[in-house]
Amino acid sequence: MKNLNKLRLPKSLPRILAEESMWEEDTYAPFHVSIHDHTGEVLYEVYLAPTNEPELLELNAELAQAGFEVNGYGWEKAIRALLAKKAPHFNEQVQSDSDTEACVLYTTTEADFRQLLDLLWELVENPQEIKTLS
């Protein structure tokens, strides 16, 4: 799994967003990154489909063992618990559009997005952390 917190945004991102309204990066599977120009506001989004990603087998097992559902909502609940534990002031900066199939989290600034990616990568690197979140 490629290190999520090493994400490099293209220098031409403003032009890409102006021309196409969206930029996507799928080389960080199971995490997928997209940046959207949503009516003048830039949204930095990370999403994953936990039941469709073989790279998440260990993390999904930890999630289930900790009492979280292994779906988009369960992942969001676990990530929100991580945010509350590690960065409670930051939790309100992270918005969501999750459903049963996918966990979708987004922010409106690159700095907040990078903080979110750092926390997600910490969870990937330390799956036993999930046990402390329930």
N, C-alpha and C positions, 0 to 999 in steps of 0.2 A: 504494500500500500504506500503510495507516494505521500510524502510529508505535506499535510494540508497547510500548515502555517508557513510554508515556503512559497505560497502562491505569488506569482508575478503577474501583475496587471499590465496590459499593453500600454506603451506610451501614447499610442494613438486612441486610447479609450474614449476621450471626448468626441473625436471625429466618428468613431464607430457608433457610438450612441446617437449622435446627430443623424447619421445616415441610416442606421439599421434599428435603432431603439433598444438593441440588446446585444450583449456579448456573453458567450458561454464557454465554459472550460470543463471538459469531462475526463481529463487525465488524472484526476484525484479520486477516482472511484474507490470506494462506494459513494463518496461525496461528489456532488455535482454543483458547480458554481455558476451563477448567472448574475449579470448586472443589467438592470433595466432602466431606461429613462421612462418613467411613468408620469406623464403630463408635467414634465419639468422637474420632477423630483427623482433623484437617482436612488434606486433600491439595490442593495447588495444582498444577494440571496444564496443560501446554501441549502441543499435538499438531499435526502436519501430515501430510498425505498427499502426499508429494512428487511422485508421478507423476500426480496428478489436479489439480495447481494451476498454471494458466498463469502466475501471478505468479512462479513459481520457475524459469522456463525458464533465465534467465541463471545463477542460482545452481546449478541442476542441471548445466548445462554446465561450470561451474567445478569442481563436485564430481567429475564424470566425468573431466575433464582431470587432476585431481589424484590420480586412482586410486581414488576412493571409489565404491562402488556407489550408483546413484541409486534408493534405496528407503529404507524406514524405518531399517533397520540401518546403511546407509551414512551417512545423515544423523546418526544417533546417534553413530557413530564419529567423524565430523568435528566434531560439537559437543563430544564428550568430548575430542578433541585440542585444541580451542580452550580448553576449561576447563583442561586440563593446562598449556597455555601461559600463559594469562592469569590463572588463579586456581586453582592446583593444590590448595590447601587446601580449596577449595569443591567439587571434583569428587565427593567422597564424600557430599556433602549432596544430590546430585541422583540420584534413583532413576529407573528406566525400566521401561517395559512395551512396548517397540517390537517391531515385526514387519516383514515385507517390505512391507506396505502403508502403515504409518504409523510415524512417529517420535513416541514418547510419553515425555515427561520430566515429573517431578513432584518437589516438595519438600514439607516439612511445616511450613514457616513462610513467612509473607508476605515477610519480609525476604530470605530465600534465593530465593524465587520472583522477586522484583523484580531481584535480581542476575542470575538466569538470563535473564530477559527482556532486561536491558541487554546481556548478552553475545550473545544471539540477534540483537538489533537491530543490534549492531555488525557482525555477519556479513552481515546484509542490506544495510547501508550500505556495506560494504567487501567485495564478493564476491571480490576478488583476494586477500583474507586466506586463503581456502581453499587457495591454492597453497602457503602456508607451513605447512600442517598435516599434509601427508602425509610 
